[in-house]
Amino acid sequence: MFDLRPAGYVIGMLIIMLGVTMLVPLAVDIGYGNDHGQAFLISAFITCITGAVIALATENTARAGLNIQQTFFLTTGVWVVLPLFGALPFVFGATNATYTDAFFEAMSGLTTTGATVFTGLDDLPPGLLLWRGLLQWFGGIGVVVVAMVFLPVLRVGGMQIFRTEGFDTFGKILPRAAEISKSISIIYVTLTALCSFAYISAGMDGFDALVHGMTTIATGGFANYDNSFGSLGAGPEYVACVFMVLAALPFVRYVQFVAGSAKPLFYDSQIRAFILLILFVVTTLTVWRYLFVTGSPEFAFRKALFNGISILTGTGFASDNYMKWGGFPISLFFLIGLIGGCAGSTACSIKIFRYQLLFASIKAQIQRIHSPNGIFQPRYERRTVSEDVISSVMAFFVLFMVTLAVLAIALGMTGLDAVTAISGAAAAIANIGPGLGPEIGPSGNYAGINNTAKWLIAAGMLVGRLELMAVYVMFTATFWRG
């Protein structure tokens, strides 16, 4: 059994930080003159006390470095523990939610999934709406740090190919995390501020612009209204499209750009493939919607652009009920949701680079069949890719599909229909948010599904957000034997 205390100290400190953050929506509710702030006061007290107890019990190991096992434990533990406390304001607050619903909402927020169980969002106190936005905003920056620091070191899903990308430091994991976090935090806050100001310029009020700015850059999808972007107008939709794309690009490229190296941002093969995919999806959906669904050319383009980018990046905003667009768009939405954005971004799902490596491997295999005596190696960014990376990517694809199938079957066993079970499983593991069908589709939410299904979907969100293997390794006996 290895020592859990170094990871426990970090988790304890993060719990305290979460509790302190609860004072922000408390202040907002006080400023708006409502009495809902006590929910955040109680929640902050419980959270801070618990975090302090954990941190104090493990502080004698605070200076110790993290080994690989402790890093796995920390990576998974943070996303398991923080939703437990992030759920408290929903339990004590105006939603009067059961703990199952509250945990589902908190997990959806911190994993930037965007699936919600709450209705009547238009009438919720501003503090709770801000709290939903903050959960996603913190989850978004946490995802970038994990993708750039922990997953490459842990060799999860082929992420080791980015191990030295942009940051050539090989110190201990936590100092390196602090260094990278500082760099990306500046970019993250700047993008959020720019997005919020753009929303204000497009006609949103300041509070809506702030919350939607946070959830857009996090590619999370929590909105302040039951109708999401359906009634916000053309301006906010176009603004959201721009910043959803920016948030789905590798953040390391922004850091390099600010440092004076613009070339990687414009020559990254991931980014080029992602932009080409957006052009294909939007063009196809625009033509389809204009020909087979009512609306002007601009309206068809805007709805195709917004909803296509939202699903592709895993944001999960909706401005139209695309379930009424016909069978082809529904199938396309399902498929692009399993692609996602770029590695090292706040976007989710399988990621562009894994498909590129998959196709490179297939190409090399075909060449070997044609020329058995030749030597053909998969290449990425004009570099030969090691067998270790290819094996990790293949394992990820297989594990993703197996997990999707198992979760869909489990959801079906709880009583959900086939469309809801399969799309709900995909939406959870790919962290998209909305599924398909009248219940969990773009015009519905997850409120009506049973509690067992909610816990299963919440588990799917966690597994998908941490790239599967980082969670599954915790269930092996060899991991705990150390």
Summary of the structure (lengths in Angstrom):
residues: 482
radius of gyration: 21.8
end to end distance: 5.9
largest distance: 77.3
contacts: 1758
relative contact order: 0.11
helix: 69%
strand: 1%
